[in-house]
Amino acid sequence: MKKMKYLAAALLLGSFCLLSFISINDHRPVLSDFHKPGKFEPADGKVILFVGQELEAIGGTEKYNDGYFDHFPAAGGVTEYTNFQPGIISCGFTIKGLDGLTSLADWGDGPENMSVTINNPHFKNS
């Protein structure tokens, strides 16, 4: 029982010392104090911009040339849609499964085809 009291006192004292150190140095721990950023993780205070969702909005290709990539610096990434539920009808379009991944698909918002952006050199850093 006596050892438990000493242990509790030591933990309390250690916590107090840590909090005092943080207060004295006005250092608030941030993620970078404990975490090494991943390959695509932005630096503290920075963000990675992703644009999408369909080819006309993204632009940057010969056929789709009035989108984000045609008027601004390259974004960090692009987003597009696909679907995993074959046989479902969406916006009059019968889903085959993975539509818009390697073939053209349009659910009413504009053309989707991820292979167009993936295979285009303009998107190599996105």
N, C-alpha and C positions, 0 to 999 in steps of 0.2 A: 504494500500500500504506500509505503514511504517513497519507493522508487517511482510510482505513478505520479505522486505529487511533484517530485523533482523533474520528471519528464514534462509534465504539464507546465511547470514554471519555466523550464528551458524553452519550450515551444512558444510560450507567451512572450518571453523576453526576446527570442529570435524574431518573432513577428514584429514586435515593437521596434527593434533595431532596423529591420528592413524598411518599415514604414517611415522611420525617422530619416534614413538615408535617402529614400525617394523624395521626401518633403524637402530636406536640406538642399539636395541637388536639383530640385524641381524637375526631376526626370520621371516622366510617365512612360511605363513600358509600352512599346508598340509591337505590332506583329513582327517587324524585322528584327527585334531583339531575340526572338525565339524561333524564327522560321526563315529558312533559306528559300527565296522565291523560286517558283517553278519556271520552266522554260518559257512559257507564254504569259507569265504573271507580270503585270506592270509594276514599276517601282512605286514606293509609297507616294501617295498624292497624285499619281498618274492613272489614266484609264486607257483601255483599248477600245476603240470604236469599231463596232460591227455594223454593217449596213445590209439591207435586204428589203424585201423578201423575195422579189421576183426579178427576172432578167431586165425588164424595162427600167425598174427603179435602180438597179445596181449599175447597169450600163457597162462601159469599158470594152465592148466587143464591136465588131464591124456592123452587125445587124442591130444590136441594141446599144445605141451610141448617144443617148441623152439622159444618162443616169448619173448617180453619184460619182463614179470613177471618171466620168468625162468632164467634170467641173471642179473637182476637189482632189487633194492628195490621196493616195491609196489608203484605204481604211485597213485596220488591223485584221479584219475578217469579214466574211459575208455569211448571210443566212438565207436559206431557201427551204421550201417545204417538200415533204414526201408523205406517204401514208403506208401503214403496215396492215391494213384491213382489206384484203381482196374481197370483191363482191359488194362492198358498200357503195351506195350511190350518194355522191356529194355534188351539189350544184349541177345536176344533170350529167355528171361524169361518173362512169362506173369504174371504181378503183380496181386496178389489176394487182397492186402491191408494189411498193417502191417506185411508184409513178414519180416522174420528175427527177429521178436520180440519174438515169442515163438516157431518158427519152423525154420529149417535150410533153408537158402536162399543163393544164390551165383549169383551175377551179373557179374562175371568174375574177380573180384578182390580177391576173397577168401570167405570162409564160414562165414556167419553171423547168430547169434542166441543169442540175448541179454539175454535170460533166462539162458544160460550156465554160463555167468559171474555173473549175479545177484544172482543165487542160489549156487555159489561156495564159500566156506568159505575163500579161498585165497583173495577174493575181498571185504571182509567185511568192510575194511577201505578205500575203493576207491569209 
